[in-house]
Amino acid sequence: MNDNQKKPNQQKKKANLLNGKKLLFLESIGDRKTPRDVMLKNLIRVLEKNGFKIKNKK
C-alpha cells in the first residue's frame, strides 16, 4: 500500500500526532506575542477543564 492508498483512519491518526507523540489537548494557550503570565493562566484553565488539579495557582 503506497501513500496515495492510505485509509482515512491512518490519516486522522497522523493529524493528532506531533513529532511522533500524541497530543493531549488541542486548545491554544497563546502565541509568540502572548505575555507569559497570560499564557500561564490560559494553560491552568485548559488543564483544569480537562480534569487536572493544580495546587499552586498564582
mmCIF file of the N, C-alpha and C atoms, coordinates in Angstrom:
data_MODEL
# 
_entry.id   MODEL 
# 
loop_
_atom_site.group_PDB 
_atom_site.id 
_atom_site.type_symbol 
_atom_site.label_atom_id 
_atom_site.label_alt_id 
_atom_site.label_comp_id 
_atom_site.label_asym_id 
_atom_site.label_entity_id 
_atom_site.label_seq_id 
_atom_site.pdbx_PDB_ins_code 
_atom_site.Cartn_x 
_atom_site.Cartn_y 
_atom_site.Cartn_z 
_atom_site.occupancy 
_atom_site.B_iso_or_equiv 
_atom_site.pdbx_formal_charge 
_atom_site.auth_seq_id 
_atom_site.auth_comp_id 
_atom_site.auth_asym_id 
_atom_site.auth_atom_id 
_atom_site.pdbx_PDB_model_num 
ATOM 1   N N  . MET A 1 1  ? 0.851   -1.170 0.000  1.00 0.00 ? 1  MET A N  1 
ATOM 2   C CA . MET A 1 1  ? 0.000   0.000  0.000  1.00 0.00 ? 1  MET A CA 1 
ATOM 3   C C  . MET A 1 1  ? 0.902   1.240  0.000  1.00 0.00 ? 1  MET A C  1 
ATOM 4   N N  . ASN A 1 2  ? 0.767   2.098  -0.981 1.00 0.00 ? 2  ASN A N  1 
ATOM 5   C CA . ASN A 1 2  ? 1.597   3.293  -1.025 1.00 0.00 ? 2  ASN A CA 1 
ATOM 6   C C  . ASN A 1 2  ? 0.881   4.473  -0.364 1.00 0.00 ? 2  ASN A C  1 
ATOM 7   N N  . ASP A 1 3  ? 1.504   5.652  -0.381 1.00 0.00 ? 3  ASP A N  1 
ATOM 8   C CA . ASP A 1 3  ? 0.963   6.817  0.327  1.00 0.00 ? 3  ASP A CA 1 
ATOM 9   C C  . ASP A 1 3  ? -0.391  7.263  -0.212 1.00 0.00 ? 3  ASP A C  1 
ATOM 10  N N  . ASN A 1 4  ? -0.630  7.072  -1.494 1.00 0.00 ? 4  ASN A N  1 
ATOM 11  C CA . ASN A 1 4  ? -1.886  7.523  -2.081 1.00 0.00 ? 4  ASN A CA 1 
ATOM 12  C C  . ASN A 1 4  ? -3.059  6.620  -1.714 1.00 0.00 ? 4  ASN A C  1 
ATOM 13  N N  . GLN A 1 5  ? -2.791  5.428  -1.228 1.00 0.00 ? 5  GLN A N  1 
ATOM 14  C CA . GLN A 1 5  ? -3.842  4.469  -0.921 1.00 0.00 ? 5  GLN A CA 1 
ATOM 15  C C  . GLN A 1 5  ? -4.073  4.323  0.585  1.00 0.00 ? 5  GLN A C  1 
ATOM 16  N N  . LYS A 1 6  ? -3.626  5.272  1.399  1.00 0.00 ? 6  LYS A N  1 
ATOM 17  C CA . LYS A 1 6  ? -3.807  5.178  2.848  1.00 0.00 ? 6  LYS A CA 1 
ATOM 18  C C  . LYS A 1 6  ? -5.282  5.281  3.200  1.00 0.00 ? 6  LYS A C  1 
ATOM 19  N N  . LYS A 1 7  ? -5.641  4.577  4.231  1.00 0.00 ? 7  LYS A N  1 
ATOM 20  C CA . LYS A 1 7  ? -7.012  4.637  4.709  1.00 0.00 ? 7  LYS A CA 1 
ATOM 21  C C  . LYS A 1 7  ? -7.236  5.959  5.444  1.00 0.00 ? 7  LYS A C  1 
ATOM 22  N N  . PRO A 1 8  ? -8.476  6.476  5.452  1.00 0.00 ? 8  PRO A N  1 
ATOM 23  C CA . PRO A 1 8  ? -8.753  7.729  6.164  1.00 0.00 ? 8  PRO A CA 1 
ATOM 24  C C  . PRO A 1 8  ? -8.424  7.652  7.653  1.00 0.00 ? 8  PRO A C  1 
ATOM 25  N N  . ASN A 1 9  ? -8.573  6.487  8.258  1.00 0.00 ? 9  ASN A N  1 
ATOM 26  C CA . ASN A 1 9  ? -8.281  6.314  9.676  1.00 0.00 ? 9  ASN A CA 1 
ATOM 27  C C  . ASN A 1 9  ? -6.803  6.586  9.960  1.00 0.00 ? 9  ASN A C  1 
ATOM 28  N N  . GLN A 1 10 ? -5.919  6.163  9.078  1.00 0.00 ? 10 GLN A N  1 
ATOM 29  C CA . GLN A 1 10 ? -4.492  6.379  9.264  1.00 0.00 ? 10 GLN A CA 1 
ATOM 30  C C  . GLN A 1 10 ? -4.152  7.863  9.139  1.00 0.00 ? 10 GLN A C  1 
ATOM 31  N N  . GLN A 1 11 ? -4.810  8.569  8.241  1.00 0.00 ? 11 GLN A N  1 
ATOM 32  C CA . GLN A 1 11 ? -4.551  9.991  8.076  1.00 0.00 ? 11 GLN A CA 1 
ATOM 33  C C  . GLN A 1 11 ? -5.030  10.758 9.298  1.00 0.00 ? 11 GLN A C  1 
ATOM 34  N N  . LYS A 1 12 ? -6.147  10.355 9.900  1.00 0.00 ? 12 LYS A N  1 
ATOM 35  C CA . LYS A 1 12 ? -6.663  11.018 11.084 1.00 0.00 ? 12 LYS A CA 1 
ATOM 36  C C  . LYS A 1 12 ? -5.698  10.853 12.253 1.00 0.00 ? 12 LYS A C  1 
ATOM 37  N N  . LYS A 1 13 ? -5.121  9.659  12.421 1.00 0.00 ? 13 LYS A N  1 
ATOM 38  C CA . LYS A 1 13 ? -4.159  9.431  13.493 1.00 0.00 ? 13 LYS A CA 1 
ATOM 39  C C  . LYS A 1 13 ? -2.949  10.331 13.308 1.00 0.00 ? 13 LYS A C  1 
ATOM 40  N N  . LYS A 1 14 ? -2.522  10.513 12.077 1.00 0.00 ? 14 LYS A N  1 
ATOM 41  C CA . LYS A 1 14 ? -1.356  11.327 11.803 1.00 0.00 ? 14 LYS A CA 1 
ATOM 42  C C  . LYS A 1 14 ? -1.609  12.789 12.171 1.00 0.00 ? 14 LYS A C  1 
ATOM 43  N N  . ALA A 1 15 ? -2.845  13.249 12.026 1.00 0.00 ? 15 ALA A N  1 
ATOM 44  C CA . ALA A 1 15 ? -3.184  14.639 12.343 1.00 0.00 ? 15 ALA A CA 1 
ATOM 45  C C  . ALA A 1 15 ? -3.092  14.915 13.835 1.00 0.00 ? 15 ALA A C  1 
ATOM 46  N N  . ASN A 1 16 ? -3.302  13.920 14.685 1.00 0.00 ? 16 ASN A N  1 
ATOM 47  C CA . ASN A 1 16 ? -3.263  14.103 16.130 1.00 0.00 ? 16 ASN A CA 1 
ATOM 48  C C  . ASN A 1 16 ? -1.882  13.828 16.720 1.00 0.00 ? 16 ASN A C  1 
ATOM 49  N N  . LEU A 1 17 ? -0.880  13.672 15.889 1.00 0.00 ? 17 LEU A N  1 
ATOM 50  C CA . LEU A 1 17 ? 0.473   13.416 16.366 1.00 0.00 ? 17 LEU A CA 1 
ATOM 51  C C  . LEU A 1 17 ? 1.368   14.611 16.091 1.00 0.00 ? 17 LEU A C  1 
ATOM 52  N N  . LEU A 1 18 ? 2.281   14.870 17.000 1.00 0.00 ? 18 LEU A N  1 
ATOM 53  C CA . LEU A 1 18 ? 3.266   15.921 16.817 1.00 0.00 ? 18 LEU A CA 1 
ATOM 54  C C  . LEU A 1 18 ? 4.624   15.315 17.103 1.00 0.00 ? 18 LEU A C  1 
ATOM 55  N N  . ASN A 1 19 ? 5.451   15.207 16.096 1.00 0.00 ? 19 ASN A N  1 
ATOM 56  C CA . ASN A 1 19 ? 6.781   14.610 16.205 1.00 0.00 ? 19 ASN A CA 1 
ATOM 57  C C  . ASN A 1 19 ? 6.713   13.200 16.786 1.00 0.00 ? 19 ASN A C  1 
ATOM 58  N N  . GLY A 1 20 ? 5.701   12.434 16.396 1.00 0.00 ? 20 GLY A N  1 
ATOM 59  C CA . GLY A 1 20 ? 5.572   11.061 16.847 1.00 0.00 ? 20 GLY A CA 1 
ATOM 60  C C  . GLY A 1 20 ? 4.928   10.900 18.202 1.00 0.00 ? 20 GLY A C  1 
ATOM 61  N N  . LYS A 1 21 ? 4.509   12.000 18.838 1.00 0.00 ? 21 LYS A N  1 
ATOM 62  C CA . LYS A 1 21 ? 3.881   11.924 20.150 1.00 0.00 ? 21 LYS A CA 1 
ATOM 63  C C  . LYS A 1 21 ? 2.431   12.354 20.040 1.00 0.00 ? 21 LYS A C  1 
ATOM 64  N N  . LYS A 1 22 ? 1.572   11.708 20.797 1.00 0.00 ? 22 LYS A N  1 
ATOM 65  C CA . LYS A 1 22 ? 0.153   12.027 20.754 1.00 0.00 ? 22 LYS A CA 1 
ATOM 66  C C  . LYS A 1 22 ? -0.126  13.303 21.539 1.00 0.00 ? 22 LYS A C  1 
ATOM 67  N N  . LEU A 1 23 ? -0.927  14.186 20.954 1.00 0.00 ? 23 LEU A N  1 
ATOM 68  C CA . LEU A 1 23 ? -1.306  15.416 21.632 1.00 0.00 ? 23 LEU A CA 1 
ATOM 69  C C  . LEU A 1 23 ? -2.394  15.131 22.651 1.00 0.00 ? 23 LEU A C  1 
ATOM 70  N N  . LEU A 1 24 ? -2.290  15.727 23.817 1.00 0.00 ? 24 LEU A N  1 
ATOM 71  C CA . LEU A 1 24 ? -3.310  15.549 24.839 1.00 0.00 ? 24 LEU A CA 1 
ATOM 72  C C  . LEU A 1 24 ? -4.477  16.499 24.623 1.00 0.00 ? 24 LEU A C  1 
ATOM 73  N N  . PHE A 1 25 ? -4.179  17.761 24.340 1.00 0.00 ? 25 PHE A N  1 
ATOM 74  C CA . PHE A 1 25 ? -5.211  18.766 24.179 1.00 0.00 ? 25 PHE A CA 1 
ATOM 75  C C  . PHE A 1 25 ? -4.931  19.553 22.913 1.00 0.00 ? 25 PHE A C  1 
ATOM 76  N N  . LEU A 1 26 ? -5.977  20.014 22.270 1.00 0.00 ? 26 LEU A N  1 
ATOM 77  C CA . LEU A 1 26 ? -5.816  20.767 21.039 1.00 0.00 ? 26 LEU A CA 1 
ATOM 78  C C  . LEU A 1 26 ? -6.063  22.262 21.239 1.00 0.00 ? 26 LEU A C  1 
ATOM 79  N N  . GLU A 1 27 ? -6.339  22.705 22.472 1.00 0.00 ? 27 GLU A N  1 
ATOM 80  C CA . GLU A 1 27 ? -6.597  24.108 22.719 1.00 0.00 ? 27 GLU A CA 1 
ATOM 81  C C  . GLU A 1 27 ? -5.307  24.913 22.616 1.00 0.00 ? 27 GLU A C  1 
ATOM 82  N N  . SER A 1 28 ? -5.443  26.142 22.185 1.00 0.00 ? 28 SER A N  1 
ATOM 83  C CA . SER A 1 28 ? -4.299  27.037 22.119 1.00 0.00 ? 28 SER A CA 1 
ATOM 84  C C  . SER A 1 28 ? -4.214  27.832 23.411 1.00 0.00 ? 28 SER A C  1 
ATOM 85  N N  . ILE A 1 29 ? -3.015  27.975 23.942 1.00 0.00 ? 29 ILE A N  1 
ATOM 86  C CA . ILE A 1 29 ? -2.845  28.754 25.170 1.00 0.00 ? 29 ILE A CA 1 
ATOM 87  C C  . ILE A 1 29 ? -2.208  30.101 24.873 1.00 0.00 ? 29 ILE A C  1 
ATOM 88  N N  . GLY A 1 30 ? -1.778  30.313 23.654 1.00 0.00 ? 30 GLY A N  1 
ATOM 89  C CA . GLY A 1 30 ? -1.185  31.589 23.278 1.00 0.00 ? 30 GLY A CA 1 
ATOM 90  C C  . GLY A 1 30 ? -0.268  31.425 22.087 1.00 0.00 ? 30 GLY A C  1 
ATOM 91  N N  . ASP A 1 31 ? 0.239   32.549 21.618 1.00 0.00 ? 31 ASP A N  1 
ATOM 92  C CA . ASP A 1 31 ? 1.204   32.521 20.525 1.00 0.00 ? 31 ASP A CA 1 
ATOM 93  C C  . ASP A 1 31 ? 2.469   33.252 20.976 1.00 0.00 ? 31 ASP A C  1 
ATOM 94  N N  . ARG A 1 32 ? 3.323   33.579 20.066 1.00 0.00 ? 32 ARG A N  1 
ATOM 95  C CA . ARG A 1 32 ? 4.607   34.169 20.456 1.00 0.00 ? 32 ARG A CA 1 
ATOM 96  C C  . ARG A 1 32 ? 4.475   35.592 20.992 1.00 0.00 ? 32 ARG A C  1 
ATOM 97  N N  . LYS A 1 33 ? 3.345   36.244 20.753 1.00 0.00 ? 33 LYS A N  1 
ATOM 98  C CA . LYS A 1 33 ? 3.136   37.607 21.241 1.00 0.00 ? 33 LYS A CA 1 
ATOM 99  C C  . LYS A 1 33 ? 2.416   37.647 22.583 1.00 0.00 ? 33 LYS A C  1 
ATOM 100 N N  . THR A 1 34 ? 1.954   36.505 23.065 1.00 0.00 ? 34 THR A N  1 
ATOM 101 C CA . THR A 1 34 ? 1.221   36.442 24.326 1.00 0.00 ? 34 THR A CA 1 
ATOM 102 C C  . THR A 1 34 ? 2.196   36.536 25.496 1.00 0.00 ? 34 THR A C  1 
ATOM 103 N N  . PRO A 1 35 ? 1.912   37.415 26.464 1.00 0.00 ? 35 PRO A N  1 
ATOM 104 C CA . PRO A 1 35 ? 2.782   37.501 27.648 1.00 0.00 ? 35 PRO A CA 1 
ATOM 105 C C  . PRO A 1 35 ? 2.768   36.196 28.441 1.00 0.00 ? 35 PRO A C  1 
ATOM 106 N N  . ARG A 1 36 ? 3.851   35.949 29.175 1.00 0.00 ? 36 ARG A N  1 
ATOM 107 C CA . ARG A 1 36 ? 3.997   34.696 29.914 1.00 0.00 ? 36 ARG A CA 1 
ATOM 108 C C  . ARG A 1 36 ? 2.922   34.504 30.966 1.00 0.00 ? 36 ARG A C  1 
ATOM 109 N N  . ASP A 1 37 ? 2.548   35.571 31.678 1.00 0.00 ? 37 ASP A N  1 
ATOM 110 C CA . ASP A 1 37 ? 1.557   35.424 32.728 1.00 0.00 ? 37 ASP A CA 1 
ATOM 111 C C  . ASP A 1 37 ? 0.181   35.083 32.167 1.00 0.00 ? 37 ASP A C  1 
ATOM 112 N N  . VAL A 1 38 ? -0.163  35.644 31.018 1.00 0.00 ? 38 VAL A N  1 
ATOM 113 C CA . VAL A 1 38 ? -1.440  35.319 30.371 1.00 0.00 ? 38 VAL A CA 1 
ATOM 114 C C  . VAL A 1 38 ? -1.417  33.879 29.870 1.00 0.00 ? 38 VAL A C  1 
ATOM 115 N N  . MET A 1 39 ? -0.279  33.461 29.308 1.00 0.00 ? 39 MET A N  1 
ATOM 116 C CA . MET A 1 39 ? -0.150  32.087 28.816 1.00 0.00 ? 39 MET A CA 1 
ATOM 117 C C  . MET A 1 39 ? -0.266  31.086 29.974 1.00 0.00 ? 39 MET A C  1 
ATOM 118 N N  . LEU A 1 40 ? 0.300   31.418 31.127 1.00 0.00 ? 40 LEU A N  1 
ATOM 119 C CA . LEU A 1 40 ? 0.212   30.553 32.304 1.00 0.00 ? 40 LEU A CA 1 
ATOM 120 C C  . LEU A 1 40 ? -1.234  30.417 32.769 1.00 0.00 ? 40 LEU A C  1 
ATOM 121 N N  . LYS A 1 41 ? -1.964  31.529 32.810 1.00 0.00 ? 41 LYS A N  1 
ATOM 122 C CA . LYS A 1 41 ? -3.377  31.481 33.200 1.00 0.00 ? 41 LYS A CA 1 
ATOM 123 C C  . LYS A 1 41 ? -4.190  30.645 32.217 1.00 0.00 ? 41 LYS A C  1 
ATOM 124 N N  . ASN A 1 42 ? -3.917  30.807 30.918 1.00 0.00 ? 42 ASN A N  1 
ATOM 125 C CA . ASN A 1 42 ? -4.619  30.014 29.902 1.00 0.00 ? 42 ASN A CA 1 
ATOM 126 C C  . ASN A 1 42 ? -4.318  28.527 30.059 1.00 0.00 ? 42 ASN A C  1 
ATOM 127 N N  . LEU A 1 43 ? -3.058  28.195 30.328 1.00 0.00 ? 43 LEU A N  1 
ATOM 128 C CA . LEU A 1 43 ? -2.666  26.802 30.499 1.00 0.00 ? 43 LEU A CA 1 
ATOM 129 C C  . LEU A 1 43 ? -3.354  26.186 31.711 1.00 0.00 ? 43 LEU A C  1 
ATOM 130 N N  . ILE A 1 44 ? -3.380  26.907 32.828 1.00 0.00 ? 44 ILE A N  1 
ATOM 131 C CA . ILE A 1 44 ? -4.041  26.403 34.034 1.00 0.00 ? 44 ILE A CA 1 
ATOM 132 C C  . ILE A 1 44 ? -5.523  26.183 33.769 1.00 0.00 ? 44 ILE A C  1 
ATOM 133 N N  . ARG A 1 45 ? -6.166  27.103 33.074 1.00 0.00 ? 45 ARG A N  1 
ATOM 134 C CA . ARG A 1 45 ? -7.595  26.979 32.771 1.00 0.00 ? 45 ARG A CA 1 
ATOM 135 C C  . ARG A 1 45 ? -7.864  25.749 31.902 1.00 0.00 ? 45 ARG A C  1 
ATOM 136 N N  . VAL A 1 46 ? -7.037  25.513 30.882 1.00 0.00 ? 46 VAL A N  1 
ATOM 137 C CA . VAL A 1 46 ? -7.215  24.361 29.999 1.00 0.00 ? 46 VAL A CA 1 
ATOM 138 C C  . VAL A 1 46 ? -6.983  23.058 30.753 1.00 0.00 ? 46 VAL A C  1 
ATOM 139 N N  . LEU A 1 47 ? -5.952  23.004 31.589 1.00 0.00 ? 47 LEU A N  1 
ATOM 140 C CA . LEU A 1 47 ? -5.675  21.789 32.349 1.00 0.00 ? 47 LEU A CA 1 
ATOM 141 C C  . LEU A 1 47 ? -6.804  21.465 33.319 1.00 0.00 ? 47 LEU A C  1 
ATOM 142 N N  . GLU A 1 48 ? -7.326  22.482 34.021 1.00 0.00 ? 48 GLU A N  1 
ATOM 143 C CA . GLU A 1 48 ? -8.425  22.245 34.951 1.00 0.00 ? 48 GLU A CA 1 
ATOM 144 C C  . GLU A 1 48 ? -9.681  21.802 34.221 1.00 0.00 ? 48 GLU A C  1 
ATOM 145 N N  . LYS A 1 49 ? -9.908  22.339 33.032 1.00 0.00 ? 49 LYS A N  1 
ATOM 146 C CA . LYS A 1 49 ? -11.070 21.943 32.238 1.00 0.00 ? 49 LYS A CA 1 
ATOM 147 C C  . LYS A 1 49 ? -10.990 20.468 31.848 1.00 0.00 ? 49 LYS A C  1 
ATOM 148 N N  . ASN A 1 50 ? -9.760  19.970 31.699 1.00 0.00 ? 50 ASN A N  1 
ATOM 149 C CA . ASN A 1 50 ? -9.563  18.581 31.292 1.00 0.00 ? 50 ASN A CA 1 
ATOM 150 C C  . ASN A 1 50 ? -9.308  17.645 32.464 1.00 0.00 ? 50 ASN A C  1 
ATOM 151 N N  . GLY A 1 51 ? -9.592  18.088 33.692 1.00 0.00 ? 51 GLY A N  1 
ATOM 152 C CA . GLY A 1 51 ? -9.565  17.180 34.833 1.00 0.00 ? 51 GLY A CA 1 
ATOM 153 C C  . GLY A 1 51 ? -8.329  17.205 35.700 1.00 0.00 ? 51 GLY A C  1 
ATOM 154 N N  . PHE A 1 52 ? -7.348  18.037 35.407 1.00 0.00 ? 52 PHE A N  1 
ATOM 155 C CA . PHE A 1 52 ? -6.158  18.119 36.243 1.00 0.00 ? 52 PHE A CA 1 
ATOM 156 C C  . PHE A 1 52 ? -6.432  19.006 37.442 1.00 0.00 ? 52 PHE A C  1 
ATOM 157 N N  . LYS A 1 53 ? -5.762  18.712 38.555 1.00 0.00 ? 53 LYS A N  1 
ATOM 158 C CA . LYS A 1 53 ? -5.875  19.532 39.756 1.00 0.00 ? 53 LYS A CA 1 
ATOM 159 C C  . LYS A 1 53 ? -4.572  20.301 39.920 1.00 0.00 ? 53 LYS A C  1 
ATOM 160 N N  . ILE A 1 54 ? -4.659  21.613 40.039 1.00 0.00 ? 54 ILE A N  1 
ATOM 161 C CA . ILE A 1 54 ? -3.494  22.471 40.168 1.00 0.00 ? 54 ILE A CA 1 
ATOM 162 C C  . ILE A 1 54 ? -3.407  22.963 41.611 1.00 0.00 ? 54 ILE A C  1 
ATOM 163 N N  . LYS A 1 55 ? -2.274  22.733 42.279 1.00 0.00 ? 55 LYS A N  1 
ATOM 164 C CA . LYS A 1 55 ? -2.118  23.105 43.689 1.00 0.00 ? 55 LYS A CA 1 
ATOM 165 C C  . LYS A 1 55 ? -1.686  24.561 43.853 1.00 0.00 ? 55 LYS A C  1 
ATOM 166 N N  . ASN A 1 56 ? -0.611  24.949 43.221 1.00 0.00 ? 56 ASN A N  1 
ATOM 167 C CA . ASN A 1 56 ? -0.013  26.261 43.455 1.00 0.00 ? 56 ASN A CA 1 
ATOM 168 C C  . ASN A 1 56 ? -0.370  27.226 42.326 1.00 0.00 ? 56 ASN A C  1 
ATOM 169 N N  . LYS A 1 57 ? -1.610  27.662 42.295 1.00 0.00 ? 57 LYS A N  1 
ATOM 170 C CA . LYS A 1 57 ? -2.020  28.648 41.283 1.00 0.00 ? 57 LYS A CA 1 
ATOM 171 C C  . LYS A 1 57 ? -1.587  30.031 41.747 1.00 0.00 ? 57 LYS A C  1 
ATOM 172 N N  . LYS A 1 58 ? -1.189  30.852 40.798 1.00 0.00 ? 58 LYS A N  1 
ATOM 173 C CA . LYS A 1 58 ? -0.774  32.220 41.142 1.00 0.00 ? 58 LYS A CA 1 
ATOM 174 C C  . LYS A 1 58 ? -1.776  33.200 40.613 1.00 0.00 ? 58 LYS A C  1 
# 
